[in-house]
């Protein structure tokens, strides 16, 4: 998998492939296709949390994009040089641009964070779903950063993802094939991938919620190439020969993005504090 342009979607794909979930559909996220906020666990359920967690300010001085551990340990997770706002985005499944409130340091300060499960008898990490894992990160944010948030639904511009008039060009994956997804500036190579993951990537790329109206429920193999504004141009001919993202989706995938209006859940930060280092 490429790591040049790590997005919330890319992190989700890493979780699916590294936590032992084969052919899994990434849960619909806030700010993505048909968004619904994550529900609180039932009152009688045992809270999911890491047995051991360490949080330290990253002192590398690097301003580069955070480094998510590509191969997280089977008994926890690791992030390095990550802004708190990005971790909130990951934990609650909401794009960063749909998060409001909070002090400026949640974007400026970088942290190295590890979480580990030691009581494997009661919580087997290889069987945790992405939703369960995110609940554990939410608990960590609440305990250590004193994070308090609430959801506000707003009427915002969205894109509806539909099938183009000539029909879908997506190839249905062979049964039993493991999800394999890589995304970089201007390139996607995907195998056994649900439409929800494509919609999530497009949501991050276009900074607008994607509502899936394709009706496609299988997992698919596909490639997508387009002229990305953020990609470094080392060969002008390569960039100029590629279509826009909107054109590429229609020509290469047989899908179409149409502008619309829709209700989008957004996350508001009510309170947050810097954690004590440990």
TIVOLO-33711 format. One line per field, with one value per residue (C-alpha): x, y, z; residue number from 1; residue in one letter. Coordinates in nm, 3 decimals. Each point is the difference from the previous one (the first is absolute). Example, Ala and Ser with C-alpha at 12.3 -4.5 7.8 and 13.67 -1.06 7.14 Angstrom:
2
x	(1.230/0.137) .
y	(-0.450/0.344) .
z	(0.780/-0.066) .
pos	(1/2) .
code	(A/S) .
This chain:
278
x	(0.000/0.119/0.043/0.065/-0.349/-0.144/-0.368/-0.269/-0.105/0.354/0.018/-0.327/0.138/0.308/-0.219/-0.198/0.310/0.206/-0.263/-0.085/-0.329/-0.036/-0.250/-0.129/-0.203/0.136/-0.282/-0.173/0.164/-0.126/0.043/0.002/-0.258/-0.338/0.167/-0.109/0.189/0.150/-0.234/0.108/0.043/-0.294/-0.001/0.033/0.288/0.356/0.187/0.262/0.331/0.373/0.156/0.318/0.040/0.284/-0.022/0.308/0.053/0.190/0.327/0.136/-0.084/-0.123/-0.284/-0.058/-0.323/-0.051/0.129/-0.259/0.146/-0.051/0.022/-0.156/0.070/-0.271/-0.070/-0.049/0.076/0.278/-0.001/0.297/0.018/-0.379/-0.198/-0.279/-0.263/0.099/-0.031/-0.347/-0.086/0.112/-0.173/-0.337/0.015/-0.050/0.202/0.217/-0.181/-0.324/0.151/-0.041/0.097/0.302/0.327/0.259/0.244/-0.213/0.129/0.348/0.117/0.112/-0.017/0.142/-0.267/-0.011/-0.286/0.029/-0.232/0.157/-0.309/-0.033/-0.229/-0.286/0.087/0.162/0.137/-0.003/-0.379/-0.071/-0.199/0.106/-0.297/0.111/0.356/-0.120/-0.203/0.323/0.170/-0.300/0.033/0.371/-0.075/-0.261/0.223/0.332/-0.096/-0.328/-0.167/-0.372/-0.182/-0.350/-0.155/-0.181/-0.169/0.023/-0.142/0.311/0.103/0.060/0.072/-0.224/0.190/-0.212/0.046/0.074/-0.236/0.220/0.008/0.257/0.345/0.096/0.111/-0.152/0.274/0.052/-0.145/0.242/0.242/0.149/-0.052/0.306/-0.019/0.265/-0.055/0.245/-0.026/-0.174/-0.005/-0.217/0.057/-0.269/-0.093/-0.301/-0.097/-0.352/-0.150/-0.005/0.380/0.008/-0.264/0.206/0.311/-0.191/-0.146/0.352/0.133/-0.285/-0.067/-0.368/-0.226/-0.065/-0.344/0.008/-0.301/0.153/-0.180/0.322/0.042/0.282/0.375/0.189/0.340/0.083/0.266/-0.047/0.246/-0.055/0.186/0.038/0.057/0.208/0.224/0.357/0.050/0.322/-0.119/-0.236/-0.114/-0.124/-0.200/-0.145/-0.110/-0.212/-0.364/-0.157/-0.126/-0.363/0.075/0.217/-0.276/-0.244/0.236/0.190/-0.257/-0.331/-0.112/-0.097/0.013/-0.293/-0.026/-0.286/-0.094/-0.019/0.000/0.354/0.096/0.284/0.202/0.035/0.275/-0.138/0.310/0.352/0.321/0.365/0.081/0.258/0.300/0.069) .
y	(0.000/0.347/0.234/0.331/0.142/-0.155/0.075/-0.115/-0.246/-0.134/-0.056/-0.189/-0.226/-0.071/-0.098/-0.242/-0.169/-0.010/-0.092/-0.325/0.108/-0.154/0.134/0.237/0.308/0.306/0.147/0.303/0.307/0.343/0.229/-0.288/-0.214/0.001/0.125/-0.094/0.095/-0.276/-0.104/-0.021/-0.357/-0.141/0.095/-0.364/-0.074/-0.018/0.309/-0.077/0.151/-0.056/-0.158/0.203/0.329/0.248/0.350/0.209/0.324/-0.065/0.191/-0.073/0.349/-0.151/0.176/-0.289/-0.198/-0.226/-0.355/-0.265/-0.336/-0.212/-0.323/0.074/-0.261/-0.263/0.113/0.373/0.292/0.253/0.352/0.231/0.375/0.026/0.319/-0.053/0.125/-0.276/-0.260/0.133/-0.024/-0.364/-0.095/0.150/-0.072/0.362/0.212/0.265/0.280/-0.111/0.046/0.340/0.156/-0.065/0.195/0.040/-0.241/-0.302/0.053/0.131/-0.240/-0.349/-0.313/-0.352/-0.228/-0.371/-0.208/-0.363/-0.275/-0.227/-0.193/-0.200/-0.252/0.251/0.211/-0.170/0.280/-0.206/-0.031/0.366/0.182/0.343/0.144/-0.165/0.120/0.356/-0.017/-0.079/0.303/0.215/-0.121/0.084/0.349/0.051/-0.125/0.157/0.310/0.064/0.020/0.085/0.018/0.014/-0.044/0.267/-0.091/0.265/0.044/0.005/-0.054/-0.368/-0.216/-0.292/-0.296/-0.166/-0.241/0.173/-0.043/-0.264/-0.214/-0.093/-0.115/-0.143/-0.364/-0.212/-0.158/-0.375/-0.162/-0.022/0.261/0.220/0.375/0.173/0.378/0.257/0.371/0.270/0.342/-0.076/-0.380/-0.268/-0.374/-0.201/-0.366/-0.142/0.355/0.118/0.314/0.148/0.016/0.171/0.247/0.069/0.072/0.231/0.179/0.068/0.095/0.239/0.127/-0.071/-0.278/-0.277/-0.163/-0.346/-0.045/-0.265/-0.294/-0.202/-0.240/-0.233/0.051/0.105/0.007/0.327/0.255/0.376/0.255/0.374/0.332/0.089/0.364/-0.105/-0.248/0.117/0.041/-0.169/-0.071/0.259/-0.239/-0.252/0.262/0.167/-0.332/-0.090/0.106/0.183/-0.211/0.048/-0.109/-0.292/-0.137/-0.002/-0.127/-0.259/-0.118/0.071/0.210/0.365/0.275/0.239/0.309/0.005/0.116/-0.227/-0.027/-0.055/-0.075/0.222/-0.032/0.290/0.002/0.131/-0.054/-0.140/0.020/-0.079/-0.335/-0.062/-0.176/-0.361) .
z	(0.000/-0.075/0.296/-0.176/0.048/0.314/0.047/0.240/-0.267/-0.029/0.375/-0.013/-0.273/0.211/0.293/-0.214/-0.140/0.320/0.259/-0.177/-0.159/-0.345/-0.251/0.266/-0.079/0.177/0.212/-0.146/0.149/0.093/-0.297/-0.246/-0.176/0.180/0.318/0.350/0.316/0.209/0.278/0.361/0.132/0.201/0.367/0.109/-0.239/0.128/-0.126/-0.260/0.095/-0.027/0.307/-0.045/-0.192/-0.036/-0.145/-0.067/-0.192/-0.321/0.026/-0.346/-0.123/-0.325/-0.178/-0.235/-0.004/0.299/-0.023/0.072/0.087/-0.313/0.201/0.342/0.268/0.039/0.357/-0.060/-0.229/-0.058/-0.145/-0.038/-0.058/-0.020/0.071/0.252/-0.246/-0.243/0.274/0.087/-0.369/-0.002/0.326/-0.093/-0.374/-0.105/-0.241/0.161/-0.183/0.170/0.347/0.163/0.332/0.214/0.041/-0.276/0.163/-0.095/-0.356/0.082/0.274/-0.106/0.216/0.013/0.142/0.072/0.132/0.108/0.114/0.259/0.109/-0.322/0.169/0.012/-0.304/-0.298/-0.222/-0.317/0.035/0.072/-0.264/-0.123/0.191/0.324/-0.045/-0.062/0.322/0.181/-0.153/0.096/0.359/-0.007/-0.129/0.272/0.282/-0.096/-0.201/0.189/-0.339/-0.007/-0.334/-0.142/-0.344/-0.202/-0.329/-0.271/-0.350/-0.218/-0.363/-0.077/-0.303/-0.090/-0.141/-0.269/-0.290/-0.332/-0.294/-0.168/0.315/0.261/-0.115/0.339/0.011/0.277/0.211/0.018/0.315/0.291/-0.129/0.272/-0.007/-0.147/-0.043/-0.086/-0.060/-0.102/-0.167/-0.328/0.035/0.160/-0.032/0.176/0.036/0.181/0.097/0.094/-0.149/0.351/0.000/-0.341/0.121/0.313/-0.205/-0.235/0.303/0.132/-0.343/-0.088/0.357/-0.047/0.124/-0.253/0.009/-0.156/-0.229/-0.225/0.158/-0.045/0.292/-0.110/0.042/-0.313/-0.172/-0.171/-0.087/-0.018/-0.140/-0.020/-0.002/0.367/0.092/0.301/-0.183/-0.066/-0.374/-0.109/-0.352/-0.150/-0.270/0.258/0.189/-0.310/-0.153/0.301/0.034/0.292/0.289/-0.106/-0.357/0.113/0.225/-0.291/-0.271/0.206/0.255/-0.170/0.296/0.030/0.264/0.003/0.227/0.250/0.351/0.301/0.379/0.126/0.363/0.124/0.319/0.246/0.264/0.330/0.215/-0.035/0.204/-0.064/0.160/0.267/-0.151/0.096) .
pos	(1/2/3/4/5/6/7/8/9/10/11/12/13/14/15/16/17/18/19/20/21/22/23/24/25/26/27/28/29/30/31/32/33/34/35/36/37/38/39/40/41/42/43/44/45/46/47/48/49/50/51/52/53/54/55/56/57/58/59/60/61/62/63/64/65/66/67/68/69/70/71/72/73/74/75/76/77/78/79/80/81/82/83/84/85/86/87/88/89/90/91/92/93/94/95/96/97/98/99/100/101/102/103/104/105/106/107/108/109/110/111/112/113/114/115/116/117/118/119/120/121/122/123/124/125/126/127/128/129/130/131/132/133/134/135/136/137/138/139/140/141/142/143/144/145/146/147/148/149/150/151/152/153/154/155/156/157/158/159/160/161/162/163/164/165/166/167/168/169/170/171/172/173/174/175/176/177/178/179/180/181/182/183/184/185/186/187/188/189/190/191/192/193/194/195/196/197/198/199/200/201/202/203/204/205/206/207/208/209/210/211/212/213/214/215/216/217/218/219/220/221/222/223/224/225/226/227/228/229/230/231/232/233/234/235/236/237/238/239/240/241/242/243/244/245/246/247/248/249/250/251/252/253/254/255/256/257/258/259/260/261/262/263/264/265/266/267/268/269/270/271/272/273/274/275/276/277/278) .
code	(X/X/X/X/X/X/X/X/X/X/X/X/X/X/X/X/X/X/X/X/X/X/X/X/X/X/X/X/X/X/X/X/X/X/X/X/X/X/X/X/X/X/X/X/X/X/X/X/X/X/X/X/X/X/X/X/X/X/X/X/X/X/X/X/X/X/X/X/X/X/X/X/X/X/X/X/X/X/X/X/X/X/X/X/X/X/X/X/X/X/X/X/X/X/X/X/X/X/X/X/X/X/X/X/X/X/X/X/X/X/X/X/X/X/X/X/X/X/X/X/X/X/X/X/X/X/X/X/X/X/X/X/X/X/X/X/X/X/X/X/X/X/X/X/X/X/X/X/X/X/X/X/X/X/X/X/X/X/X/X/X/X/X/X/X/X/X/X/X/X/X/X/X/X/X/X/X/X/X/X/X/X/X/X/X/X/X/X/X/X/X/X/X/X/X/X/X/X/X/X/X/X/X/X/X/X/X/X/X/X/X/X/X/X/X/X/X/X/X/X/X/X/X/X/X/X/X/X/X/X/X/X/X/X/X/X/X/X/X/X/X/X/X/X/X/X/X/X/X/X/X/X/X/X/X/X/X/X/X/X/X/X/X/X/X/X/X/X/X/X/X/X/X/X/X/X/X/X) .
